[in-house]
Amino acid sequence: MGTEIERKFVLPAAPEWLDEVRSEPIEQGYLATGPDAEVRIRSIGGRAKLTVKTGSGLERGETEIDLGPEQLEALWPLTSGRRIEKVRHYAEHDGSTIEIDVYGGAHRGLVVAEIEFPSVAAGEAFSPPPWLGEEVTGDERWANRSLASTQLVPGPPQT
């Protein structure tokens, strides 16, 4: 199992320049969710993956395996009622890649950004640009697994 070190932000709106960066569509569904773990499948840019994440907050456990088209097709119906769709945009900032997700479907208009880091120290040292908006790292209301099981956009980030 690997470790994911990531900070998450809710943007007030999609940046004007967003269409100028690389992007790809994502469909994501959850097979199982709990307070300390989640099992999801996703199709991103035509590639299918199964991911198990554990923990919450800045540092989480993560294991990911590739799925074939038949496996994705067999598992996808099991995610009914626990799905999200979004377009992921990749923006470079100070040597880091910021993944900006623009949601569709029930969460149309929601814009969330995530930045992965090589260490906790790097994550803590990151100084976000103002356009990133409010930080929601560790706020479970903004976790994709929570969004996938509700039709409502969460209220304002907790401060």
TABELGI-V696722 format. One record per residue. N is the residue number from 0. SS is DSSP state (helix for helix, strand for strand, loop for the rest). PHI is phi as a letter, one per 20 degrees, with the letter a starting at -180 (NA if undefined). PSI is psi in whole degrees, 0 to 359 (none if undefined). Layout:
N/SS/PHI/PSI
N/SS/PHI/PSI
This chain:
0/loop/NA/136
1/strand/e/181
2/strand/c/136
3/strand/d/126
4/strand/d/114
5/strand/b/142
6/strand/d/147
7/strand/c/142
8/strand/c/149
9/strand/d/121
10/loop/e/145
11/loop/f/333
12/loop/a/164
13/loop/f/133
14/loop/g/147
15/loop/g/329
16/loop/e/3
17/helix/g/325
18/helix/f/351
19/helix/e/354
20/loop/d/162
21/loop/g/143
22/strand/b/162
23/strand/b/147
24/strand/f/149
25/strand/c/132
26/strand/d/131
27/strand/c/134
28/strand/c/152
29/strand/d/126
30/strand/e/324
31/strand/b/141
32/strand/c/148
33/loop/b/176
34/loop/f/335
35/loop/d/358
36/strand/b/156
37/strand/b/150
38/strand/c/119
39/strand/c/158
40/strand/c/149
41/strand/b/151
42/strand/d/120
43/strand/c/115
44/loop/l/34
45/loop/n/0
46/strand/d/138
47/strand/d/140
48/strand/b/148
49/strand/d/131
50/strand/c/137
51/strand/d/124
52/strand/d/142
53/strand/c/151
54/loop/n/188
55/loop/b/169
56/loop/n/206
57/loop/f/319
58/strand/d/123
59/strand/c/153
60/strand/f/146
61/strand/b/129
62/strand/c/132
63/strand/c/137
64/strand/c/149
65/strand/f/145
66/strand/d/148
67/loop/e/166
68/helix/g/323
69/helix/f/322
70/helix/f/316
71/helix/f/315
72/helix/f/322
73/helix/f/323
74/helix/e/331
75/helix/g/316
76/helix/g/335
77/helix/f/351
78/helix/e/6
79/loop/g/130
80/loop/n/359
81/loop/c/61
82/strand/c/155
83/strand/c/157
84/strand/c/143
85/strand/a/166
86/strand/d/126
87/strand/e/129
88/strand/d/144
89/strand/d/113
90/strand/d/138
91/strand/e/137
92/strand/b/117
93/loop/l/44
94/loop/n/359
95/strand/d/153
96/strand/e/124
97/strand/d/124
98/strand/e/116
99/strand/d/116
100/strand/d/125
101/strand/d/114
102/strand/e/150
103/loop/d/195
104/helix/m/223
105/helix/f/338
106/helix/d/24
107/loop/g/131
108/loop/n/341
109/loop/f/134
110/strand/c/120
111/strand/c/141
112/strand/c/143
113/strand/c/144
114/strand/c/124
115/strand/e/148
116/loop/c/155
117/loop/f/344
118/loop/b/161
119/helix/f/319
120/helix/f/317
121/helix/f/320
122/helix/f/317
123/helix/f/331
124/helix/e/344
125/loop/f/129
126/loop/d/106
127/loop/f/141
128/loop/f/153
129/helix/g/329
130/helix/f/347
131/helix/f/342
132/loop/m/214
133/strand/e/137
134/strand/f/136
135/loop/c/21
136/loop/g/126
137/loop/n/354
138/loop/e/106
139/helix/f/336
140/helix/f/333
141/helix/d/1
142/loop/f/141
143/helix/g/325
144/helix/f/327
145/helix/f/315
146/helix/f/324
147/helix/f/336
148/loop/d/9
149/loop/c/151
150/loop/e/358
151/loop/d/142
152/loop/f/133
153/loop/g/161
154/loop/f/189
155/loop/g/149
156/loop/g/149
157/loop/f/140
158/loop/d/none
